[in-house]
Amino acid sequence: MVVLCGIVVFASGLIGYIISKKLTKKATFYKNMCSFCEKLEINIAFLQNTLPEILNKIIKENNAEIGPLVSSFKDYINNKQSSVLFPSYLKDAEKEEINNFIKAVGNGPSTLEEKLIMGFKAQMESRLKTAEYNKAKNGPLLFKLTTFIGLALAIIIY
């Protein structure tokens, strides 16, 4: 019986830890999206590289968090796949927002592209602030709450 109670407490704590890690991943994702927008903006404004060249550079130098999204973006632009692959922790509205940006970028003159990228970057920065706030506020709270629920269940079981 004691072992079962220990398993319940451990499992509930693990669930809380996994959920809080998703909040951390989301904040990291938005931070990387802001960095992606900065790199796009610099390359379009100053270096005037083509979009595939820019994406190849970003894929080579970026980490595992945003690299697959940029690679998927590149394949989508080159018509190698029908849609962009998003991380599972993003909500549908967030996926739609990023997808709309991906469809719009690369279709106009560089001045319009810069404005589009700057607007999208502002949205990502806003989402980054929200994600960091949620991570700082809710991450530890979720872990403690799920562990507490596990303890309450263990007490009920015992």
Contacts in CASP RR format, 6 or more apart in sequence:
PFRMAT RR
TARGET T0000
AUTHOR 0000-0000-0000
METHOD contacts of the structure
MODEL  1
MVVLCGIVVFASGLIGYIISKKLTKKATFYKNMCSFCEKLEINIAFLQNT
LPEILNKIIKENNAEIGPLVSSFKDYINNKQSSVLFPSYLKDAEKEEINN
FIKAVGNGPSTLEEKLIMGFKAQMESRLKTAEYNKAKNGPLLFKLTTFIG
LALAIIIY
1 157 0 8 1.000
1 158 0 8 1.000
2 158 0 8 1.000
4 157 0 8 1.000
5 154 0 8 1.000
5 155 0 8 1.000
5 157 0 8 1.000
5 158 0 8 1.000
6 154 0 8 1.000
8 150 0 8 1.000
8 153 0 8 1.000
8 154 0 8 1.000
8 157 0 8 1.000
9 147 0 8 1.000
9 150 0 8 1.000
9 151 0 8 1.000
9 153 0 8 1.000
9 154 0 8 1.000
11 150 0 8 1.000
12 146 0 8 1.000
12 147 0 8 1.000
12 149 0 8 1.000
12 150 0 8 1.000
12 151 0 8 1.000
12 153 0 8 1.000
13 143 0 8 1.000
13 146 0 8 1.000
13 147 0 8 1.000
13 150 0 8 1.000
15 146 0 8 1.000
16 142 0 8 1.000
16 143 0 8 1.000
16 145 0 8 1.000
16 146 0 8 1.000
16 147 0 8 1.000
17 143 0 8 1.000
19 139 0 8 1.000
19 142 0 8 1.000
19 143 0 8 1.000
19 146 0 8 1.000
20 135 0 8 1.000
20 138 0 8 1.000
20 139 0 8 1.000
20 140 0 8 1.000
20 142 0 8 1.000
20 143 0 8 1.000
22 89 0 8 1.000
23 131 0 8 1.000
23 134 0 8 1.000
23 135 0 8 1.000
23 138 0 8 1.000
23 139 0 8 1.000
23 142 0 8 1.000
24 135 0 8 1.000
24 139 0 8 1.000
25 65 0 8 1.000
25 87 0 8 1.000
25 89 0 8 1.000
26 89 0 8 1.000
26 90 0 8 1.000
26 131 0 8 1.000
26 134 0 8 1.000
26 135 0 8 1.000
27 128 0 8 1.000
27 131 0 8 1.000
27 132 0 8 1.000
27 134 0 8 1.000
27 135 0 8 1.000
28 65 0 8 1.000
29 65 0 8 1.000
29 66 0 8 1.000
29 87 0 8 1.000
29 89 0 8 1.000
29 90 0 8 1.000
29 131 0 8 1.000
30 124 0 8 1.000
30 125 0 8 1.000
30 127 0 8 1.000
30 128 0 8 1.000
30 131 0 8 1.000
31 128 0 8 1.000
32 62 0 8 1.000
32 63 0 8 1.000
32 65 0 8 1.000
32 66 0 8 1.000
33 66 0 8 1.000
33 98 0 8 1.000
33 124 0 8 1.000
33 128 0 8 1.000
34 121 0 8 1.000
34 124 0 8 1.000
34 125 0 8 1.000
34 128 0 8 1.000
35 62 0 8 1.000
35 66 0 8 1.000
36 58 0 8 1.000
36 62 0 8 1.000
36 66 0 8 1.000
36 70 0 8 1.000
37 117 0 8 1.000
37 118 0 8 1.000
37 120 0 8 1.000
37 121 0 8 1.000
37 124 0 8 1.000
38 121 0 8 1.000
39 54 0 8 1.000
39 57 0 8 1.000
39 58 0 8 1.000
40 54 0 8 1.000
40 58 0 8 1.000
40 105 0 8 1.000
40 117 0 8 1.000
41 114 0 8 1.000
41 117 0 8 1.000
41 118 0 8 1.000
41 121 0 8 1.000
43 49 0 8 1.000
43 53 0 8 1.000
43 54 0 8 1.000
43 57 0 8 1.000
44 54 0 8 1.000
44 110 0 8 1.000
44 113 0 8 1.000
44 114 0 8 1.000
44 117 0 8 1.000
45 110 0 8 1.000
45 114 0 8 1.000
48 110 0 8 1.000
49 57 0 8 1.000
51 77 0 8 1.000
51 105 0 8 1.000
51 106 0 8 1.000
52 74 0 8 1.000
52 77 0 8 1.000
52 78 0 8 1.000
55 70 0 8 1.000
55 71 0 8 1.000
55 73 0 8 1.000
55 74 0 8 1.000
55 77 0 8 1.000
56 74 0 8 1.000
58 67 0 8 1.000
58 70 0 8 1.000
59 67 0 8 1.000
59 70 0 8 1.000
59 71 0 8 1.000
59 74 0 8 1.000
62 70 0 8 1.000
68 85 0 8 1.000
69 84 0 8 1.000
69 85 0 8 1.000
69 86 0 8 1.000
69 87 0 8 1.000
69 98 0 8 1.000
72 81 0 8 1.000
72 84 0 8 1.000
72 85 0 8 1.000
73 84 0 8 1.000
73 102 0 8 1.000
75 81 0 8 1.000
76 82 0 8 1.000
76 83 0 8 1.000
76 84 0 8 1.000
76 102 0 8 1.000
77 102 0 8 1.000
83 99 0 8 1.000
84 98 0 8 1.000
84 99 0 8 1.000
84 102 0 8 1.000
86 95 0 8 1.000
86 98 0 8 1.000
86 99 0 8 1.000
90 98 0 8 1.000
94 127 0 8 1.000
97 123 0 8 1.000
101 116 0 8 1.000
101 120 0 8 1.000
104 116 0 8 1.000
105 113 0 8 1.000
105 116 0 8 1.000
105 117 0 8 1.000
106 113 0 8 1.000
END
